[in-house]
Amino acid sequence: MTPTKQLLNYVSYGGRDCQFVCGSGISRPSETGICVSKENSAAVTVEEWFNEWLAEIGVNLKISTIALYRVYLETHITPYFASMRVGDITDAIIQDFINSKSDLSPTTVRNLAKFLKSGFMAAWEKGLAEPLPWKITLPKKRPKRLRVFSKAEQKALEDAVRASSNPNYIGILICLYTGLRVGEVCGLKWEDINFMGGTLTVNRTIKRITNMKQGRGTQLVILSPKSAYSQRTIPVPEFFLEELREYKRLRGSEGEYVLNKGGNPIEPRTYQYQFERILKDAGIEKAKFHTLRHTFSTRALEIGFDIKTLSEILGHSSADITLKMYAHSLDEHKRYSMNLLKNIFSA
């Protein structure tokens, strides 16, 4: 069973609850109960089309992506567009929709717009609508300063972790020294750690998503990593590899997952709560779990990691992403490096 098909509680998710559009452009009845074709295109509503289109493209998407798109449809698109026909949609209507979402973050609005654009382009390719100019004004992303633990905070956190009786806190140290995401560390198995080679491989991630079968509630799923770049092998620092080896010896044969409760993996949301608890014990201000990843990246740049190496360790698709995300850290490091010039003749 591959990670993309596995649900926690060991329930197989072996297929999609939908039918897919035939190559001819005429679909079999789908979960919406409609049959989209050029003959009935004038009557097709936005809701009907997007449900049909999502059923078509779903075969190539992760279950987590389908769940996200379902939320877009049911929470935002369907309530707004209601029974509007696909062929009647204009840029002005889409702009009004975008403007109505001012309560959402700019990133969410831009993702919604991207989803809408793809759906309407697919409708045009099927001959169901005229192409849209797509002259849409989107909200600008708000620049935000990444939270990074100071060296003093990191030391206090590490001391609190090592003094704790909770063995699963080792995951916090793993993230501090490898930059793993919370879902990745929760999905880490002992078989992913090569003690002889001194490496750790990211093969899966654990995530909570909307329940696709029941249409409500949530479910935990084990997925392949976020992208092809996220499936990566990371060298583990030698000093920390010894700590992991000792941790494994003390924990014995308690489950295949590095972080577990009764042999079962810990879900990311639960681990975030545990992280907040240890922060409080260490006297550190509340922070998101992702702060560990930002802290690892910042420390790496401070000691001279090159951007390409760091990008590969983080699982980014390009070094540009890493560069843009941690530009502030590079600026601070450059300033520190320049100040060292004062010592050029001191030796």
Residue pairs with C-beta under 8 A, 6 or more apart in sequence:
1 12
2 224
3 187
3 203
3 204
3 205
3 222
3 223
3 224
4 62
4 63
4 223
4 224
5 12
5 13
5 14
6 12
6 13
6 221
6 222
7 13
7 219
7 220
7 221
7 222
8 206
8 219
8 220
8 221
8 222
8 264
8 265
8 267
9 220
13 63
13 212
13 221
16 55
16 58
16 59
16 66
17 31
17 212
17 213
18 30
18 31
18 54
18 55
18 58
19 27
19 28
19 29
19 30
19 31
19 55
20 27
20 28
20 30
20 55
20 56
20 58
20 59
21 27
21 28
21 36
21 52
21 55
21 56
22 28
25 37
25 38
25 126
25 127
26 35
26 36
26 37
27 35
27 36
27 37
27 52
27 55
27 56
28 35
29 35
30 51
30 52
30 55
31 51
31 55
32 47
32 48
32 51
32 52
32 55
34 44
34 48
34 51
34 52
36 44
36 48
36 49
36 52
36 126
36 128
38 126
38 127
38 128
41 86
41 87
41 126
41 127
41 128
41 129
42 85
42 87
43 85
44 85
44 86
44 87
44 128
45 81
45 82
45 83
45 84
45 85
45 86
46 77
46 78
46 81
46 82
46 84
46 85
46 86
46 89
47 73
47 77
47 78
47 81
47 82
47 83
49 86
49 119
49 123
49 128
50 73
50 77
50 78
50 119
51 73
53 119
53 122
53 123
54 66
54 69
54 70
54 73
56 122
57 122
58 66
61 69
62 223
62 224
63 209
63 212
63 221
63 223
64 207
64 209
64 221
64 223
66 212
67 209
67 210
67 212
68 209
68 210
69 115
70 210
70 212
71 210
72 111
72 112
72 115
76 101
76 112
77 112
77 116
80 97
80 100
81 89
81 97
84 93
86 120
86 123
86 128
86 129
87 128
87 129
87 130
89 120
89 129
89 132
90 132
91 132
91 133
91 134
91 135
91 136
94 113
94 116
94 132
94 134
94 136
95 136
95 137
97 116
98 109
98 112
98 113
98 136
98 137
98 138
98 139
101 108
101 109
101 112
102 139
104 112
105 142
106 138
106 139
106 140
106 141
106 142
107 141
109 138
109 139
110 138
110 139
110 141
113 136
113 138
117 134
120 129
120 132
121 131
123 129
124 130
124 131
124 132
145 328
146 294
146 325
146 326
146 328
147 287
147 288
147 291
147 294
148 291
148 294
148 295
148 298
148 329
149 157
149 284
149 287
149 291
149 292
149 295
153 282
153 284
154 176
154 295
154 299
156 282
156 283
156 284
157 172
157 176
157 278
157 279
157 282
157 284
158 173
158 176
159 282
160 278
160 281
160 282
161 169
161 170
161 172
161 173
161 278
164 278
164 281
166 274
166 278
167 247
167 250
167 251
168 259
168 260
168 261
168 266
168 271
168 274
169 274
169 278
170 243
170 244
170 247
170 258
170 259
171 185
171 186
171 188
171 258
171 259
171 271
172 275
172 278
172 292
173 240
173 243
174 180
174 185
174 188
174 200
174 244
174 258
175 181
175 182
175 185
175 289
175 292
175 293
175 296
176 292
176 295
176 296
177 236
177 237
177 240
177 296
178 200
178 234
178 236
178 296
178 313
179 234
179 293
179 296
179 297
179 300
179 313
179 314
180 188
180 202
180 293
181 205
181 226
181 290
181 293
182 268
182 271
182 272
182 289
182 290
183 205
183 206
183 207
183 268
184 202
184 204
184 205
184 225
184 230
185 258
185 259
185 271
186 205
186 206
186 257
186 259
186 265
186 266
186 267
186 268
186 271
187 203
187 204
187 205
187 206
187 222
187 257
187 265
188 200
188 202
188 257
188 258
188 259
189 203
189 204
189 256
189 257
189 258
190 248
190 256
190 257
190 258
191 256
192 200
192 201
192 202
192 203
192 258
193 199
193 200
193 201
193 236
193 244
193 258
194 200
194 201
195 241
195 244
195 245
198 235
198 236
198 238
198 241
199 233
199 234
199 235
199 236
200 233
200 234
200 236
201 231
201 232
201 233
201 234
202 225
202 230
202 231
202 232
202 233
202 234
202 315
203 224
203 225
203 231
204 222
204 223
204 224
204 225
205 222
205 223
205 224
205 225
205 226
205 230
206 220
206 221
206 222
206 223
206 265
206 267
206 268
207 220
207 221
207 223
207 268
208 218
208 219
208 220
208 221
208 267
208 268
208 269
209 218
209 219
209 221
210 216
210 217
210 218
210 219
211 217
211 218
211 219
212 219
220 267
222 265
224 231
225 231
225 232
225 315
226 315
227 315
227 317
229 312
229 315
229 316
229 317
230 315
231 315
232 312
232 313
232 315
234 313
236 244
254 260
254 263
255 262
255 263
255 264
255 265
256 263
257 263
257 264
257 265
257 266
259 265
259 266
259 271
260 266
266 274
268 289
271 289
272 288
272 289
275 289
276 286
279 285
279 286
279 287
280 286
293 314
294 326
297 310
297 314
297 322
297 325
297 326
297 329
298 326
298 329
300 310
300 313
301 310
301 326
301 329
301 330
301 333
302 329
302 333
307 319
307 322
307 323
308 319
310 322
310 326
311 318
311 319
311 321
311 322
314 322
316 322
323 330
